Amino acid sequence: MPNVVVIGAQWGDEGKGKVVDLLTEHAQVVVRFQGGNNAGHTLVVGGQKTVLHLIPSGILHAGKTCVIGNGVVIDPGVLLKEIDALRARGFLADAGQLLISAGAHVIFPWHKQLDLLREKARGGAAIGTTGRGIGPAYEHKVARVGIRVRDLLDAEKLRRRVREALAGVRDELTRLAKAAKVEDPDLDEGTIVGEYAAFGARLKEFVGDASVFLHEQVRKGSRVLFEGAQGTLLDVDHGTYPYVTSSNCVAGNAAVGSGLGPTAIDRVMGISKAYTTRVGGGPFPTELDNELGERLRKIGDEFGATTGRPRRCGWLDTVVLRYAARVNGLWGIALTKLDVLSGLEALRICTAYELDGQNITEFPLDLDDLSRVKPVYEELPGWGTKLSGARTLDDLPEAALRYVRRVEEISGVPVVCVSVGADRGETILMSNPFRG
């Protein structure tokens, strides 16, 4: 049985949550393998909206196991709020439906303070982080001074690790607070240990060895769906560095962040909006900083599910799509929010960039070059018909179908799914990645 990775093919916010929710019907296990609560996945089922930050987007399906892998950094307070909110609505009644890797690293108050104070210190050069402590938590993980979920379950070990961690960050926090002209953060060891020990006691029923569980599931033929967070262009290695997140968002990290070997992955589905958005700083070649960009933002509800920040909007960039196809090995593309383009007389697709008088078709990772490129556009006719009722490609107006086919041709990857509305049912699935 094939195992499938769902990955963002742009700068994040592509609609991965909806696609994962849709595909969960065909899987037995859903795994979140990287990122933290800086990512928000929005699901709309039967008109009811659910926003998840840490729990995989398959959690609304009964009888499925959702796994938070070792590659995720977890804010336990946020996670417990999600658990409580889901249980209050009748979901997650069985604790066995959620498994948290004991090896996942934990976000602590000092990580959030470091994140906020460093961003403030950058001033005009700010990266645009969410301030959730994600970057500092990954930094401490790599520096081998992080605290993992398993440490929350042993009070004495937790106390020792918190004491060591605070000793290592106090000087930097004091220096940053002084530079920012704010009060030194009040981080009391006893308070933190008590709070996080209580978190550990509540999470204990969900904690286990995710790698062993997933290996057994694959061995017996269960279908596994891997859910990425953020997007390819935010990957710490392959994105628009330094305007990136602090983890690997590309498909190759699905194996590392879950504890499985790469041979367990069979197909990669890239998710792309029918236009392009990004949040925070950094170059954005097709950005529409005008009334049209504002129209896309308003109709597409382009505001961050985690922070509420308005997203920058622009035309679809297929230079980005081809790059995402290459670094992820895309099997197919799910094209989301096609309905947002309805009502425009003419549409544009970026097919190449102009740099120093030359047309280039490969994505430049040098930010100096990327900030200087000019998009080369191809114009296509728009359509006036609303798309929310379409359930097959034949239901789409001719111009909308032509747009989809042109995306396939330029990107070199088949479009296998088209989203025409926010609800789970407002989707055209032409090719199921879990089937032949």
Legacy VTK file of the C-alpha trace (Angstrom):
# vtk DataFile Version 3.0
C-alpha trace
ASCII
DATASET POLYDATA
POINTS 436 float
0.000 0.000 0.000
1.439 3.437 -0.888
2.393 5.914 1.824
1.954 9.567 0.902
3.571 12.858 1.920
1.535 16.078 1.641
3.870 19.048 1.315
3.502 22.790 0.763
4.849 23.814 -2.658
5.007 27.576 -1.996
5.659 29.772 1.089
3.150 27.943 3.289
-0.591 28.497 3.846
-1.402 26.501 0.700
-4.308 24.528 2.151
-2.473 21.413 3.321
-4.876 20.881 6.215
-7.886 20.567 3.933
-6.114 18.107 1.631
-4.851 16.000 4.554
-8.362 15.937 6.022
-9.727 14.839 2.645
-7.131 12.090 2.138
-7.381 10.755 5.704
-10.454 8.806 4.604
-8.071 6.569 2.627
-5.339 6.257 5.298
-5.082 4.545 8.663
-2.357 6.775 10.172
-1.610 10.517 9.822
1.804 11.834 10.901
2.901 15.419 11.539
6.690 15.365 11.121
8.064 18.915 11.567
7.315 22.451 12.695
5.432 23.600 15.735
2.468 25.768 16.642
3.719 28.432 14.236
1.694 26.533 11.621
-2.092 26.637 11.541
-4.079 24.148 9.469
-7.695 25.152 8.871
-10.399 22.547 8.243
-14.008 23.276 7.281
-16.356 20.306 7.554
-20.094 20.784 7.224
-19.602 24.525 7.526
-17.807 24.211 10.894
-14.275 25.602 11.066
-11.487 23.868 13.006
-7.978 25.312 13.320
-5.209 22.933 14.391
-1.632 23.893 15.240
-0.018 20.663 16.420
-2.467 17.772 16.117
-2.525 16.263 12.600
-5.398 17.328 10.351
-6.813 13.798 10.234
-8.084 13.985 13.798
-11.709 14.681 12.747
-11.960 11.156 11.298
-12.916 8.379 13.719
-10.789 5.252 13.813
-7.587 6.892 12.568
-4.363 7.252 14.550
-2.713 10.679 14.506
0.995 10.852 15.339
3.093 13.854 16.375
6.585 12.818 15.331
9.996 13.437 16.838
10.669 16.213 14.307
7.977 18.478 15.795
8.684 20.994 18.561
5.771 20.995 21.003
4.322 23.718 23.183
2.503 21.450 25.674
0.129 24.189 26.820
-1.051 24.764 23.250
-1.304 21.027 22.607
-3.444 20.444 25.691
-5.790 23.277 24.692
-6.238 21.587 21.309
-6.917 18.237 22.983
-9.452 19.788 25.364
-11.209 21.686 22.565
-11.488 18.562 20.417
-12.779 16.447 23.293
-15.359 19.092 24.130
-16.729 18.611 20.611
-16.790 14.827 20.891
-13.514 14.094 19.086
-10.494 12.244 20.497
-12.635 10.247 22.918
-10.105 7.417 22.627
-6.610 8.376 23.842
-5.242 5.759 21.455
-6.189 7.999 18.543
-3.245 10.307 19.335
0.395 9.269 19.769
3.096 11.779 20.733
6.715 10.838 20.159
8.651 10.764 23.405
11.592 12.149 21.424
9.886 15.366 20.312
11.440 18.512 21.775
9.507 20.873 24.031
9.094 24.648 23.816
9.649 26.448 27.133
9.018 30.064 28.230
12.650 31.029 27.579
12.330 29.949 23.964
9.412 32.348 23.463
11.250 35.180 25.191
14.368 34.621 23.081
12.233 34.589 19.934
10.420 37.825 20.747
13.433 39.747 22.026
15.708 38.699 19.151
13.090 39.736 16.613
12.722 43.087 18.328
16.495 43.524 18.317
16.599 42.940 14.533
14.384 45.974 14.002
14.011 46.669 10.282
15.815 43.403 9.485
13.213 41.320 11.322
12.517 37.915 9.766
8.830 37.908 10.691
8.744 34.969 13.092
5.543 34.184 14.962
7.238 34.616 18.354
6.127 31.135 19.410
9.648 30.012 20.348
10.010 27.612 17.427
13.439 28.765 16.223
15.124 28.814 19.657
13.660 25.360 20.455
15.197 23.903 17.278
18.424 25.774 18.036
18.672 24.138 21.469
17.810 20.767 19.955
20.765 21.000 17.573
22.994 22.354 20.366
22.129 19.202 22.373
20.687 21.166 25.302
16.987 20.712 24.486
14.374 19.101 26.699
12.202 16.370 25.214
8.696 15.122 25.916
10.065 12.077 27.772
11.782 14.461 30.230
8.413 15.898 31.273
7.450 12.521 32.709
10.265 12.462 35.318
9.982 15.344 37.805
13.580 15.150 39.083
15.049 14.944 35.607
12.841 17.825 34.512
13.994 19.983 37.423
17.641 19.286 36.624
17.205 20.010 32.922
15.266 23.249 33.544
17.949 24.476 35.954
20.673 23.778 33.382
18.699 25.425 30.582
17.964 28.588 32.558
21.625 28.939 33.490
22.473 28.834 29.794
20.005 31.504 28.634
19.764 34.068 31.435
22.705 36.201 30.281
21.418 36.452 26.716
17.891 37.263 27.871
19.202 40.028 30.146
21.315 41.490 27.337
18.437 41.374 24.837
15.980 42.891 27.320
18.381 45.731 28.040
18.870 46.394 24.333
15.098 46.365 23.774
14.569 48.594 26.841
12.133 46.184 28.451
12.114 44.420 31.802
14.242 41.313 32.225
11.932 38.271 31.725
10.806 36.756 35.016
11.576 33.052 34.627
11.226 31.249 37.940
12.624 27.714 37.988
10.123 26.328 40.474
7.125 27.777 38.663
8.271 26.414 35.305
9.054 22.959 36.694
5.650 22.740 38.407
3.773 23.853 35.291
5.609 21.534 32.901
5.467 18.543 35.265
1.684 19.038 35.289
1.725 19.158 31.482
3.674 15.902 31.463
1.204 14.209 33.805
-1.694 15.104 31.490
0.120 14.134 28.293
1.516 10.852 29.616
-1.371 8.746 28.255
-0.491 9.848 24.709
3.320 9.480 24.834
5.150 6.553 23.269
7.718 5.387 20.721
6.325 6.712 17.436
9.059 5.073 15.349
8.213 1.575 16.606
4.489 2.160 16.099
4.910 3.498 12.552
7.301 0.718 11.568
4.742 -1.874 12.664
1.962 -0.069 10.796
3.983 -0.014 7.581
4.990 -3.671 8.044
1.376 -4.796 8.223
0.314 -2.696 5.224
-1.450 0.275 6.814
-1.607 3.404 4.665
0.335 6.293 6.235
-0.221 9.953 5.387
2.604 12.349 6.299
1.549 15.954 6.917
4.065 18.748 6.403
3.853 22.230 7.892
4.880 25.557 6.318
6.087 25.228 2.711
9.061 24.398 0.494
10.240 28.014 0.211
10.345 28.242 4.023
12.642 25.211 4.376
15.776 26.070 6.366
18.016 24.517 3.692
16.015 24.919 0.482
14.000 28.065 1.160
14.597 31.804 0.825
17.149 31.871 3.644
17.229 33.648 6.101
13.504 34.364 5.629
12.656 30.770 6.475
11.429 28.649 9.348
13.830 26.623 11.522
13.092 23.125 10.241
13.149 21.175 6.999
9.745 21.461 5.316
10.551 19.367 2.244
9.353 15.812 1.716
12.706 14.221 2.552
12.236 15.215 6.186
9.078 13.098 6.501
11.297 10.094 7.160
13.659 11.833 9.590
10.877 13.574 11.513
8.850 10.413 12.017
11.476 7.728 12.607
10.933 5.748 9.412
13.329 4.978 6.595
12.922 6.795 3.243
11.821 3.569 1.539
8.549 3.871 3.490
7.555 6.872 1.320
5.945 6.175 -2.038
4.387 9.406 -3.300
4.594 13.137 -2.630
1.652 15.438 -3.254
2.477 19.139 -3.444
-0.145 21.686 -2.426
-0.257 25.011 -4.258
-2.746 27.836 -4.295
-3.974 28.992 -7.697
-2.127 32.205 -6.841
0.774 32.863 -4.455
0.983 34.191 -0.897
3.624 34.592 1.745
3.833 35.994 5.280
6.683 37.971 6.782
9.755 39.449 5.137
11.714 38.374 2.101
11.532 38.756 -1.697
8.264 37.919 -3.453
8.606 38.331 -7.251
4.905 38.174 -8.205
3.571 40.238 -5.289
0.610 42.494 -6.070
0.947 45.443 -3.741
-2.200 47.077 -5.099
-5.991 46.811 -5.197
-5.845 43.439 -6.944
-3.617 42.025 -4.216
-6.042 43.378 -1.633
-8.927 41.732 -3.519
-7.197 38.338 -3.366
-6.508 38.850 0.324
-10.127 39.724 1.104
-11.852 37.065 -1.004
-9.296 34.384 -0.137
-9.415 35.276 3.595
-5.656 35.562 3.523
-4.933 36.100 7.188
-2.726 33.769 9.227
-4.558 31.029 11.130
-1.930 31.291 13.880
-1.169 35.030 14.078
-3.942 36.721 12.121
-1.319 38.596 10.115
-2.387 39.624 6.582
-0.665 37.568 3.879
1.059 39.156 0.931
-0.668 38.095 -2.299
0.436 37.775 -5.913
0.029 35.869 -9.168
0.845 32.174 -9.411
4.592 31.626 -9.740
5.414 28.437 -11.650
9.163 29.020 -11.270
8.500 28.297 -7.599
6.332 25.294 -8.494
9.005 23.751 -10.709
11.557 24.235 -7.947
9.227 22.578 -5.416
8.667 19.710 -7.831
12.414 19.159 -8.079
13.372 19.279 -4.383
10.332 17.261 -3.238
9.956 14.813 -6.125
6.303 15.719 -6.638
3.965 13.029 -7.942
1.068 15.453 -8.314
-0.259 18.886 -7.374
-3.396 19.820 -5.457
-4.422 23.265 -6.719
-6.347 25.085 -3.993
-8.466 28.253 -3.918
-9.155 28.241 -7.648
-12.517 29.763 -6.739
-10.826 32.923 -5.428
-9.833 33.837 -8.997
-13.452 33.846 -10.204
-14.634 37.211 -11.483
-11.293 38.413 -12.855
-11.308 39.272 -16.551
-7.692 38.260 -17.106
-5.230 36.141 -15.143
-1.466 35.998 -15.147
0.942 33.120 -14.533
4.633 33.748 -13.989
6.561 31.366 -16.266
10.123 32.716 -15.852
12.140 35.575 -14.358
14.141 38.291 -16.054
17.505 38.905 -14.383
20.098 41.299 -15.797
18.475 41.142 -19.211
18.327 37.346 -19.331
15.324 35.062 -18.894
15.883 32.403 -16.227
13.613 29.454 -15.494
15.337 28.073 -12.380
14.581 29.555 -8.968
17.552 31.612 -7.652
18.306 30.973 -3.995
20.612 33.994 -3.764
18.379 36.599 -2.124
20.186 39.464 -3.848
19.293 37.925 -7.212
15.740 37.032 -6.157
15.090 40.574 -4.977
16.103 41.920 -8.410
14.212 39.552 -10.716
11.206 40.662 -12.735
8.461 38.113 -13.388
7.798 37.084 -16.980
4.053 36.615 -17.336
1.710 34.714 -19.584
-1.864 36.015 -19.687
-4.948 33.791 -19.712
-8.654 34.656 -19.840
-10.594 34.680 -16.598
-14.084 33.404 -15.843
-17.104 34.878 -14.129
-18.824 31.705 -12.959
-18.620 30.675 -9.294
-16.909 27.314 -8.869
-18.135 26.099 -5.466
-20.631 23.648 -6.979
-18.100 21.932 -9.273
-17.433 18.279 -8.423
-15.748 17.153 -11.650
-13.456 18.873 -14.124
-16.337 18.906 -16.615
-18.233 21.176 -14.211
-15.565 23.887 -14.525
-15.983 26.698 -17.053
-13.686 26.338 -20.063
-11.375 29.158 -18.956
-10.917 27.632 -15.471
-10.120 24.223 -16.955
-7.656 25.860 -19.328
-5.960 27.529 -16.348
-5.592 24.173 -14.576
-4.184 22.505 -17.703
-1.728 25.338 -18.251
-0.436 24.984 -14.686
0.217 21.310 -15.443
2.048 22.122 -18.673
4.285 24.820 -17.227
5.070 23.059 -13.933
5.600 19.642 -15.532
3.508 17.998 -12.794
-0.088 16.756 -13.182
-2.792 18.545 -11.216
-4.536 15.684 -9.394
-6.851 17.672 -7.123
-8.641 21.019 -7.390
-10.212 22.860 -4.448
-13.156 25.119 -5.302
-14.193 26.149 -1.779
-13.232 25.919 1.878
-15.424 22.951 2.812
-14.147 19.373 2.600
-16.831 18.572 0.023
-15.866 21.442 -2.281
-13.076 19.471 -3.886
-12.430 17.701 -7.181
-10.130 14.714 -6.642
-9.078 13.371 -10.031
-6.353 10.958 -8.911
-6.089 9.410 -5.447
-2.435 9.052 -4.335
-3.316 5.969 -2.265
-4.473 4.087 -5.347
-2.654 2.805 -8.399
LINES 1 437
436 0 1 2 3 4 5 6 7 8 9 10 11 12 13 14 15 16 17 18 19 20 21 22 23 24 25 26 27 28 29 30 31 32 33 34 35 36 37 38 39 40 41 42 43 44 45 46 47 48 49 50 51 52 53 54 55 56 57 58 59 60 61 62 63 64 65 66 67 68 69 70 71 72 73 74 75 76 77 78 79 80 81 82 83 84 85 86 87 88 89 90 91 92 93 94 95 96 97 98 99 100 101 102 103 104 105 106 107 108 109 110 111 112 113 114 115 116 117 118 119 120 121 122 123 124 125 126 127 128 129 130 131 132 133 134 135 136 137 138 139 140 141 142 143 144 145 146 147 148 149 150 151 152 153 154 155 156 157 158 159 160 161 162 163 164 165 166 167 168 169 170 171 172 173 174 175 176 177 178 179 180 181 182 183 184 185 186 187 188 189 190 191 192 193 194 195 196 197 198 199 200 201 202 203 204 205 206 207 208 209 210 211 212 213 214 215 216 217 218 219 220 221 222 223 224 225 226 227 228 229 230 231 232 233 234 235 236 237 238 239 240 241 242 243 244 245 246 247 248 249 250 251 252 253 254 255 256 257 258 259 260 261 262 263 264 265 266 267 268 269 270 271 272 273 274 275 276 277 278 279 280 281 282 283 284 285 286 287 288 289 290 291 292 293 294 295 296 297 298 299 300 301 302 303 304 305 306 307 308 309 310 311 312 313 314 315 316 317 318 319 320 321 322 323 324 325 326 327 328 329 330 331 332 333 334 335 336 337 338 339 340 341 342 343 344 345 346 347 348 349 350 351 352 353 354 355 356 357 358 359 360 361 362 363 364 365 366 367 368 369 370 371 372 373 374 375 376 377 378 379 380 381 382 383 384 385 386 387 388 389 390 391 392 393 394 395 396 397 398 399 400 401 402 403 404 405 406 407 408 409 410 411 412 413 414 415 416 417 418 419 420 421 422 423 424 425 426 427 428 429 430 431 432 433 434 435
